[in-house]
């Protein structure tokens, strides 16, 4: 990994940790697969920190540009899975 996560300087230390965890889980969905419940929990926490849809899109675009991973697609797939426990891209 030779890139940085999009971080807002106004976030608390815990919020930064939670956002980094969310983006890390997105990476794992592409690389190995993640438990749906872990992904949804991380996304829900991320949405508490970044409630604005436009801000979420801006941060996700920055992450996508640096990493090549698209958070929207991972979340969309997780929401469509009913029985499956693992989300893989």
C-alpha positions in Angstrom: 0.0 0.0 0.0 1.7 3.2 -1.2 -1.1 5.6 -0.6 -2.8 7.5 2.2 -6.4 7.5 3.4 -8.6 10.6 3.0 -8.7 12.1 6.5 -10.4 15.2 7.8 -8.3 17.2 10.2 -11.3 18.1 12.3 -12.0 14.4 13.2 -11.1 13.1 16.7 -8.4 10.4 17.0 -11.1 7.8 17.4 -12.9 9.0 14.3 -9.7 8.8 12.3 -9.2 5.2 13.6 -12.7 4.3 12.6 -12.5 5.8 9.1 -9.2 4.0 8.5 -10.7 0.8 9.7 -13.6 1.3 7.2 -11.3 1.8 4.3 -9.1 -1.1 5.4 -12.2 -3.4 5.3 -13.0 -2.1 1.8 -9.4 -3.1 0.8 -9.9 -6.5 2.3 -13.2 -7.0 0.4 -11.2 -6.7 -2.8 -8.2 -8.7 -1.7 -9.5 -11.5 0.4 -13.2 -11.1 1.3 -14.7 -9.8 4.5 -17.6 -10.7 6.7 -20.7 -8.9 5.7 -21.6 -8.0 9.3 -18.1 -6.5 9.9 -18.4 -4.4 6.7 -21.9 -3.1 7.5 -20.8 -2.2 11.1 -17.8 -0.3 9.8 -19.9 1.4 7.2 -22.5 2.4 9.8 -19.8 3.9 12.0 -18.3 5.7 9.0 -21.7 7.2 8.2 -21.9 8.5 11.8 -18.6 10.3 11.2 -19.5 11.4 7.6 -23.3 11.8 7.5 -23.3 14.0 4.4 -23.7 12.1 1.2 -21.7 14.6 -0.8 -18.8 14.5 1.7 -18.9 10.7 1.6 -18.7 10.8 -2.2 -15.7 13.2 -2.1 -13.8 11.1 0.4 -14.6 7.9 -1.5 -13.4 9.4 -4.8 -10.1 10.4 -3.1 -9.8 6.9 -1.8 -10.6 5.3 -5.2 -8.2 7.6 -7.0 -5.3 6.6 -4.7 -6.2 2.9 -4.2 -8.3 1.8 -7.2 -10.9 0.4 -4.8 -14.5 1.6 -5.0 -16.3 1.7 -1.7 -19.7 2.2 -3.2 -19.5 -1.1 -5.1 -18.5 -3.0 -2.0 -21.4 -1.6 0.1 -23.9 -2.1 -2.8 -22.9 -5.8 -3.1 -23.1 -6.3 0.7 -26.6 -4.8 0.8 -27.8 -7.2 -2.0 -26.4 -10.3 -0.3 -29.0 -12.1 1.8 -27.6 -15.4 2.8 -23.9 -15.0 2.0 -21.7 -14.1 4.9 -18.6 -13.1 3.0 -18.3 -10.1 0.7 -15.7 -10.5 -2.1 -15.0 -8.3 -5.1 
